[in-house]
Amino acid sequence: MLRASQFFLASVLALSLVACATQPAPDLTPPAKRLDAKTTLESGRR
């Protein structure tokens, strides 16, 4: 029983370390500019 609880605690610790280490990098690209109505009409974009 002691061995099973040690294995459980070790696996919980390992999973918590993995969860903290694999956070995605923040997206640093600027947001796309919104086109005004005149530019949209002149460029033909929808």
N, CA, C and O of each residue as an XYZ file, in Angstrom:
184
protein
N       0.824     -1.192      0.000
C       0.000      0.000      0.000
C       0.868      1.256      0.000
O       0.561      2.224     -0.696
N       1.941      1.245      0.771
C       2.831      2.397      0.826
C       3.463      2.652     -0.530
O       3.613      3.803     -0.941
N       3.835      1.588     -1.225
C       4.461      1.718     -2.540
C       3.487      2.317     -3.560
O       3.883      3.116     -4.409
N       2.222      1.927     -3.471
C       1.210      2.458     -4.384
C       0.990      3.949     -4.135
O       0.839      4.714     -5.087
N       0.968      4.365     -2.892
C       0.761      5.779     -2.594
C       1.973      6.614     -3.019
O       1.812      7.749     -3.468
N       3.169      6.071     -2.885
C       4.363      6.782     -3.349
C       4.344      6.928     -4.866
O       4.708      7.980     -5.394
N       3.926      5.888     -5.564
C       3.817      5.952     -7.020
C       2.776      6.989     -7.427
O       2.989      7.752     -8.369
N       1.656      7.014     -6.721
C       0.603      7.984     -7.017
C       1.100      9.411     -6.815
O       0.878     10.268     -7.670
N       1.766      9.674     -5.701
C       2.281     11.018     -5.431
C       3.353     11.425     -6.440
O       3.405     12.581     -6.861
N       4.198     10.486     -6.825
C       5.229     10.788     -7.821
C       4.595     11.110     -9.167
O       5.054     12.012     -9.867
N       3.548     10.383     -9.533
C       2.900     10.647    -10.823
C       2.162     11.986    -10.803
O       2.155     12.699    -11.806
N       1.548     12.332     -9.683
C       0.884     13.635     -9.574
C       1.908     14.759     -9.671
O       1.656     15.765    -10.334
N       3.030     14.608     -9.036
C       4.089     15.612     -9.108
C       4.602     15.746    -10.530
O       4.794     16.863    -11.011
N       4.829     14.634    -11.210
C       5.321     14.676    -12.586
C       4.303     15.332    -13.511
O       4.677     16.127    -14.374
N       3.031     15.014    -13.344
C       2.006     15.623    -14.187
C       1.886     17.123    -13.943
O       1.652     17.885    -14.881
N       2.042     17.549    -12.708
C       1.956     18.979    -12.426
C       3.146     19.724    -13.031
O       2.996     20.848    -13.509
N       4.318     19.107    -13.012
C       5.480     19.737    -13.640
C       5.313     19.817    -15.149
O       5.678     20.822    -15.758
N       4.772     18.781    -15.752
C       4.547     18.786    -17.195
C       3.521     19.848    -17.562
O       3.686     20.540    -18.567
N       2.487     19.987    -16.784
C       1.449     20.972    -17.074
C       1.998     22.394    -16.993
O       1.593     23.256    -17.773
N       2.895     22.644    -16.078
C       3.474     23.978    -15.947
C       4.490     24.259    -17.050
O       4.654     25.409    -17.459
N       5.156     23.246    -17.523
C       6.239     23.446    -18.488
C       5.741     23.600    -19.915
O       6.483     24.095    -20.764
N       4.517     23.196    -20.208
C       4.066     23.205    -21.588
C       3.065     24.317    -21.885
O       2.170     24.130    -22.710
N       3.194     25.456    -21.240
C       2.309     26.566    -21.541
C       2.719     27.172    -22.882
O       3.908     27.372    -23.131
N       1.748     27.466    -23.747
C       2.082     28.024    -25.059
C       2.636     29.442    -24.935
O       2.312     30.178    -24.003
N       3.461     29.793    -25.878
C       4.029     31.135    -25.882
C       2.936     32.143    -26.240
O       2.042     31.828    -27.025
N       2.998     33.343    -25.677
C       1.974     34.342    -26.002
C       2.094     34.804    -27.453
O       3.191     34.873    -28.007
N       0.964     35.114    -28.050
C       0.934     35.589    -29.432
C       1.272     37.073    -29.445
O       0.506     37.888    -28.931
N       2.414     37.431    -30.031
C       2.878     38.820    -30.018
C       2.571     39.562    -31.310
O       2.987     40.712    -31.458
N       1.861     38.950    -32.248
C       1.535     39.632    -33.495
C       0.442     40.667    -33.231
O      -0.512     40.402    -32.499
N       0.588     41.847    -33.833
C      -0.437     42.876    -33.608
C      -1.740     42.491    -34.289
O      -1.729     41.770    -35.287
N      -2.850     42.959    -33.768
C      -4.137     42.634    -34.396
C      -4.250     43.289    -35.772
O      -3.664     44.344    -36.014
N      -5.002     42.660    -36.664
C      -5.174     43.200    -38.010
C      -5.980     44.495    -37.946
O      -6.885     44.643    -37.124
N      -5.630     45.433    -38.833
C      -6.341     46.703    -38.851
C      -7.695     46.521    -39.518
O      -7.825     45.820    -40.521
N      -8.684     47.160    -38.947
C     -10.016     47.152    -39.548
C     -10.056     48.222    -40.633
O      -9.583     49.341    -40.437
N     -10.625     47.863    -41.769
C     -10.743     48.822    -42.863
C     -12.034     49.616    -42.706
O     -13.067     49.082    -42.304
N     -11.950     50.908    -43.034
C     -13.166     51.714    -42.976
C     -14.027     51.456    -44.211
O     -13.605     50.744    -45.123
N     -15.217     52.024    -44.247
C     -16.177     51.738    -45.312
C     -15.655     52.185    -46.673
O     -15.838     51.473    -47.661
N     -15.017     53.336    -46.746
C     -14.525     53.851    -48.037
C     -13.444     52.940    -48.594
O     -13.469     52.611    -49.780
N     -12.505     52.529    -47.768
C     -11.425     51.651    -48.222
C     -11.970     50.304    -48.667
O     -11.494     49.729    -49.646
N     -12.955     49.806    -47.958
C     -13.569     48.525    -48.321
C     -14.249     48.620    -49.678
O     -14.116     47.717    -50.505
N     -14.971     49.700    -49.909
C     -15.644     49.867    -51.197
C     -14.650     50.030    -52.332
O     -14.850     49.491    -53.420
N     -13.558     50.785    -52.076
C     -12.584     51.031    -53.145
C     -11.755     49.785    -53.467
O     -11.370     49.591    -54.620
N     -11.477     48.957    -52.494
C     -10.640     47.790    -52.738
C     -11.448     46.591    -53.200
O     -10.875     45.651    -53.752
N     -12.742     46.591    -52.997
C     -13.583     45.488    -53.418
C     -13.588     44.326    -52.452
O     -14.103     43.258    -52.785
N     -13.035     44.497    -51.275
C     -13.020     43.420    -50.272
C     -14.373     43.309    -49.616
O     -15.133     44.274    -49.544
N     -14.659     42.113    -49.138
C     -15.921     41.912    -48.407
C     -15.632     41.348    -47.049
O     -16.555     41.105    -46.272
